[in-house]
Each structure stands twice: as C-alpha cells, then as structure tokens.
C-alpha cells in the first residue's frame, strides 16, 4: 500500500509515532516518507511509501545551499492542539514564509519547480505504474493541478479499478476531472459513498471482489 498526497501535513507520521512510541524522525524513516530530513531517496523501492507531491510542512532547509533539511517539529512531547497551533502561527507570521532563516521545504502548485518536487513526481509515477487498485480519498483532480496529475499518471497501464471516496453530489465532477487525465479508465471507476470510514480492504471486501 502506497500513499501519494497533495497534502503537507504530518498526520500519518504522527499517528505512527504515537502508536509505536517512536520519534517522528524514525517514523518518517520506517514509513519511507518523501521528502523528509532522513530520506533523500527511496532505499526500498519495493516497500510501502508516502510521497508528498508538494513537500512537507514543518520541514525546512537550514543552510543557505538548500541541502541540509531539518524538522521544525522537535523530538519532544507536544500537545498537538491550541498551544502548538499558536506557536506555528507565530513562527510563520513573524518570518513571512521563512522559518528561522531557512527556506520552507514545500510549495504550492503555482510556484516554481524544485528538484525535490520533481523527484517526488518520479517516485509517484513509479508507484502508479505498479498500481492495480487506485483508491482516491477526498481529491477532486482540480484543473489547477492538471499538469502534475498528468505526470503522476503518465504511462500507467496496470490499473484495474479506481475507487473514489466522495459525496454523491461531488462524484460527477470528480469523475469528469479524472477522465480528462485517464479517459481509458472510464469503465473501471466506482463510487465509495461512505465518507465516515476509509475504503480499506476490510471495508471493501476481498481484492477479488473489488476488481471484478
């Protein structure tokens, strides 16, 4: 199972770190989160990974050469609620996009390309080329992301089933946007209308049932 995300957040890493009582850094290593300070490439290409197309919030370049990555989130206990949120707001407000003199390691779709983001695209495309069942959770394939989405799906031919988790009234729009990228998958799409539970194998039934 691999994750390709447009989001910047650390929710999966933090959940893993809390569940297994490990540091955030070790969680990023074991989950193969790219990009992260300890993972400049994917050492285990056959293992699961989490690829963040826009980078990760909370990570920044700590040197002027844009080479040394660090976590803004330090290895100590945090209350991940009001206190932490207030601290983050103060940091970003005071630095106007710069963190402690370093460059934030994430970007929006309209900003210039960076090597790290190009590499994330390569990893995402390599994963997609091996994907047989694609589950799309809460993503609309907005036209603003079209160029990057097309790069992610370039030359992907193994997909047998595409499952969209979205509200009923959003499904036609999501399906339309997706077909602009992969029209050949029109007959392989289905809606997972339950937005209260993730479409995991336990909720979908067996793989055999899913791909028939």
C-alpha positions as CSV (number, residue, x, y, z in Angstrom):
1,X,0.0,0.0,0.0
2,X,1.4,3.4,-1.0
3,X,0.2,6.9,-0.4
4,X,0.5,9.8,-2.9
5,X,-0.7,13.0,-1.4
6,X,-1.1,16.7,-2.3
7,X,-1.3,17.5,1.4
8,X,1.6,18.9,3.5
9,X,0.5,17.6,6.9
10,X,2.2,15.1,9.2
11,X,-0.9,13.2,10.4
12,X,0.2,9.7,9.3
13,X,3.7,10.1,10.6
14,X,2.5,11.4,14.0
15,X,-0.1,8.7,14.3
16,X,2.5,6.1,13.6
17,X,5.0,7.7,16.0
18,X,2.4,7.7,18.8
19,X,1.1,4.2,18.1
20,X,4.6,2.6,18.1
21,X,6.2,5.1,20.6
22,X,9.0,6.1,18.3
23,X,10.3,9.6,17.3
24,X,8.9,11.5,14.4
25,X,12.2,11.1,12.6
26,X,12.1,7.3,13.0
27,X,8.5,7.2,11.9
28,X,9.4,9.1,8.7
29,X,12.2,6.6,8.0
30,X,10.1,3.5,8.6
31,X,7.2,4.8,6.6
32,X,9.5,6.0,3.8
33,X,8.1,9.5,3.8
34,X,9.5,11.5,0.9
35,X,10.5,14.2,1.4
36,X,11.8,14.1,4.9
37,X,15.1,15.0,6.6
38,X,16.3,11.4,6.9
39,X,15.1,10.2,3.5
40,X,16.7,11.9,0.5
41,X,15.6,9.0,-1.8
42,X,13.7,5.7,-1.5
43,X,16.1,3.0,-0.4
44,X,13.5,0.3,-0.5
45,X,11.6,0.7,-3.8
46,X,9.5,-2.5,-3.2
47,X,8.3,-1.3,0.2
48,X,5.4,1.0,1.0
49,X,6.0,4.7,0.9
50,X,4.3,8.0,1.4
51,X,5.0,10.5,-1.3
52,X,4.1,14.2,-0.8
53,X,4.0,16.0,-4.1
54,X,4.2,19.4,-2.6
55,X,6.7,18.6,0.2
56,X,6.1,18.5,3.9
57,X,5.1,21.4,6.2
58,X,7.3,21.6,9.3
59,X,10.5,20.7,7.3
60,X,12.9,23.4,6.2
61,X,16.3,23.9,4.7
62,X,18.6,25.0,7.5
63,X,21.5,26.2,5.3
64,X,22.0,28.7,2.5
65,X,22.8,25.9,0.0
66,X,19.4,24.3,0.3
67,X,21.0,21.0,1.3
68,X,20.5,20.4,5.0
69,X,17.0,19.5,5.9
70,X,15.6,19.8,9.4
71,X,12.3,19.2,11.2
72,X,10.7,22.2,12.7
73,X,8.9,19.8,15.0
74,X,11.4,18.9,17.6
75,X,11.8,15.5,19.2
76,X,9.9,16.1,22.4
77,X,6.4,15.8,23.6
78,X,3.9,18.2,22.2
79,X,0.3,19.0,22.9
80,X,-0.9,18.9,19.3
81,X,-3.8,21.3,20.0
82,X,-4.1,25.0,20.8
83,X,-0.6,25.6,22.2
84,X,1.1,24.0,19.2
85,X,-1.1,25.7,16.6
86,X,-0.5,29.1,18.3
87,X,3.3,28.5,18.2
88,X,3.1,27.6,14.4
89,X,1.1,30.7,13.6
90,X,3.5,33.0,15.4
91,X,6.5,31.4,13.6
92,X,5.1,31.7,10.1
93,X,3.7,35.2,10.8
94,X,7.0,36.5,12.1
95,X,9.0,35.0,9.3
96,X,6.7,35.8,6.4
97,X,7.4,32.5,4.7
98,X,10.9,31.9,6.1
99,X,11.5,29.7,9.1
100,X,14.4,30.7,11.4
101,X,16.4,31.9,8.4
102,X,15.8,28.7,6.5
103,X,13.7,28.0,3.4
104,X,10.4,26.1,3.8
105,X,10.5,22.8,2.1
106,X,7.1,22.8,0.5
107,X,5.5,24.7,-2.3
108,X,2.1,25.3,-3.9
109,X,1.3,24.2,-7.5
110,X,1.8,27.6,-8.9
111,X,5.3,28.1,-7.6
112,X,8.5,27.3,-9.5
113,X,9.7,23.7,-9.8
114,X,12.2,22.4,-7.4
115,X,14.4,19.3,-7.7
116,X,12.8,17.7,-4.6
117,X,9.3,18.1,-6.1
118,X,10.5,16.7,-9.5
119,X,11.9,13.7,-7.6
120,X,8.6,13.3,-5.8
121,X,6.9,13.2,-9.1
122,X,9.3,10.5,-10.3
123,X,8.6,8.4,-7.3
124,X,4.8,8.9,-7.5
125,X,4.8,7.9,-11.2
126,X,6.9,4.8,-10.5
127,X,4.4,3.8,-7.8
128,X,1.5,4.5,-10.1
129,X,2.9,2.3,-12.8
130,X,2.8,-0.7,-10.4
131,X,-0.7,0.2,-9.1
132,X,-3.5,-2.2,-9.8
133,X,-6.2,-0.8,-7.4
134,X,-6.3,3.0,-7.0
135,X,-8.3,4.5,-4.1
136,X,-8.9,8.2,-4.3
137,X,-9.8,9.8,-1.0
138,X,-11.1,13.3,-0.9
139,X,-9.3,14.6,-4.0
140,X,-11.1,16.3,-6.9
141,X,-8.3,16.4,-9.6
142,X,-8.8,20.1,-9.8
143,X,-7.7,21.6,-13.1
144,X,-5.1,23.7,-11.4
145,X,-3.2,20.5,-10.6
146,X,-3.7,19.1,-14.1
147,X,-0.1,19.3,-15.2
148,X,1.3,17.5,-12.2
149,X,-1.5,14.9,-12.1
150,X,-0.8,14.0,-15.8
151,X,2.8,13.5,-14.9
152,X,1.9,11.2,-12.0
153,X,-0.4,9.1,-14.3
154,X,1.9,9.0,-17.3
155,X,2.2,5.6,-18.9
156,X,0.2,3.8,-16.2
157,X,-1.4,0.6,-17.6
158,X,-1.8,-1.8,-14.6
159,X,-4.8,-0.1,-13.0
160,X,-7.8,-2.5,-12.8
161,X,-10.1,-0.5,-10.6
162,X,-10.4,3.1,-9.4
163,X,-12.5,3.7,-6.3
164,X,-13.5,7.3,-5.4
165,X,-14.5,8.1,-1.9
166,X,-16.5,11.3,-2.1
167,X,-20.0,12.6,-1.5
168,X,-22.6,11.5,-4.0
169,X,-23.2,15.0,-5.4
170,X,-19.4,15.5,-5.9
171,X,-18.9,12.3,-7.8
172,X,-19.8,13.5,-11.3
173,X,-17.4,16.4,-11.1
174,X,-14.6,14.3,-9.7
175,X,-15.2,11.6,-12.4
176,X,-15.2,14.3,-15.1
177,X,-11.9,15.7,-14.0
178,X,-10.3,12.3,-13.7
179,X,-11.4,11.3,-17.2
180,X,-9.6,14.3,-18.6
181,X,-6.4,12.7,-17.4
182,X,-7.2,8.9,-17.9
183,X,-10.2,8.5,-20.3
184,X,-9.3,4.9,-20.8
185,X,-10.3,4.1,-17.2
186,X,-14.0,5.2,-17.7
187,X,-15.4,1.6,-17.2
188,X,-13.2,0.8,-14.2
189,X,-14.5,3.5,-11.9
190,X,-16.8,3.2,-8.9
191,X,-18.0,5.3,-6.0
192,X,-17.4,4.5,-2.4
193,X,-20.1,6.8,-0.9
194,X,-19.4,6.2,2.8
195,X,-17.4,9.3,3.9
196,X,-17.3,8.2,7.5
197,X,-15.0,5.2,7.0
198,X,-11.9,4.9,4.9
199,X,-12.1,2.5,2.0
200,X,-9.6,-0.1,3.4
201,X,-9.5,-3.7,2.4
202,X,-11.6,-4.6,5.5
203,X,-14.3,-2.3,4.3
204,X,-14.1,-3.1,0.6
205,X,-14.1,-6.8,0.9
206,X,-11.6,-9.1,-0.8
207,X,-9.4,-7.9,-3.6
208,X,-11.1,-10.4,-5.9
209,X,-14.4,-8.8,-5.3
210,X,-13.0,-5.3,-5.8
211,X,-11.6,-6.0,-9.3
212,X,-14.4,-8.0,-10.8
